[in-house]
Amino acid sequence: MRRPFIAGNWKMNTTRAEASALAEAIAAAGPGAGADVAVCVPFPHLADVERALQHSRVRLGAQDVYWEESGAFTGEVSVPMLADYCSLVVIGHSERRQYFGETDETVLRKLKAVLASSLDPIVCIGESLEQRKANQTGEVLARQVANGLAGVDLSERITVAYEPIWAIGTGETATPEIAQETCAFVRAELKKHAGDAADAIRIQYGGSVNADNARELLSQPDIDGALVGGASLKAAQFLQIVEAAKP
């Protein structure tokens, strides 16, 4: 049975003081008894949040990574740098694809670098509203799985986050039925590449997940958790989502 996994993605939010306070509030609640819990924070706050979480079950993650270990790549952060602070990293978030030119090919390069380290990846995939309206969801997701995870050992170390781009930060959420149908499709695509090993890979849903809709979304058989955006910036709301994930 796949253990639920709730990860908060703070995106480009919080000052240093706010990050520490938020992490301390989450840690103080003692989450993680019935689900794996993580927060993925801006690079400047990794050290402070690591200290705030050090006696809790909450894992610390980064929001992006570069595939080279070192070199003349101004502004980038490498796997060895992150490994000093955290245990997981988000790769290929839709905002990275939309605003910063991320492609399936760069996702794959980052994924290979992460899998060669102690870090675990959360690999994001998802379609735009235009693609869904054009009935291209399956085509887009199949391509992202095939190209973004090509040639790697697909194991339980990898978490896949299905994020319908049209539901991120918009207040729109895929119905539980649509979310389940799409996550089941993603699992079927993973099985084409990994066989039965795909049954151990957790698939998160991401897209305006909140305390009101979390329980119904997380009750679906192929939804193993959530990648939470805005609601992860308020400890009480995030903890309600974590509570909803418990079996």
Secondary structure, 3 states (H helix, E strand, C coil): CCCCEEEEECCCCCCHHHHHHHHHHHHHCCCCCCCEEEEEECHHHHHHHHHHHCCCCCEEEECCCECCCCCCCCCCCEHHHHHCCCCEEEECCHHHHHHHCCCHHHHHHHHHHHHCCCCEEEEEECCCHHHHHCCCHHHHHHHHHHHHCCCCCCCCCCEEEECCHHHCCCCCCCCHHHHHHHHHHHHHHHHHHHHHHHHHCEEEECCCCCCCCHHHHHCCCCCCEEEECHHHHCHHHHHHHHHHCCC
